[in-house]
Amino acid sequence: MGYDAHSFWEQSIAWGHHDAFRHVNNAHYLRFIESGRIRWMSKFGSMLGGKERVDAMLAGKGVSLILKSISINFRRPVTFPDTLLVGHKAKVSSSRTEFQLNSVLYSYAQQKVVADAEGVVVWYDYDRLKKCDPGDVAWRALRDCMGAESKEDV
């Protein structure tokens, strides 16, 4: 499926994730995707500058990433017990300030994709409080190291 193995996050489903309709409440999927995105961002930050860069990115210091928007497609209901594998894949365009970050949630119990999402992530300068171009090194790392696809290639 082309998802970045560095982003894989296993999410155990707890009984408390259920709602009155006896399946995982849709709001939880956003949290599951967020946990995977933070794992992906940590690995990416490490490639850009090691632990110090990761810590700064996660603390909102200097240039980091911020989620602009996300759209989730719920494909199949999930119930307890189960574990989901969450993965991410970046897609870049001609923009120098944002890129698409797609997510997939795969159920081990069902052996199927149960949800997917399309997010837009913005490079954000937390010191100046505005979006920014992170520079060629960051874009190269996103394309080369994190396996980002170009929207034109897809």
Buried (B, 14 or more C-beta within 10 A) or exposed (E): EEBBEBBBBEBEBEEEBBEEEEBBEEEBBBEBBBBBBBBBBBBBBBBBBEEEBBEBBBEEEBBBBEBBEBEBEBBEBBBBEBEBBBBBBBBBEEBBEBBBBBBBBBBBBBEEBBBBBBBBBBBBBBEEEEBBEBEEEBBEBBBEBBBBBEEEEE
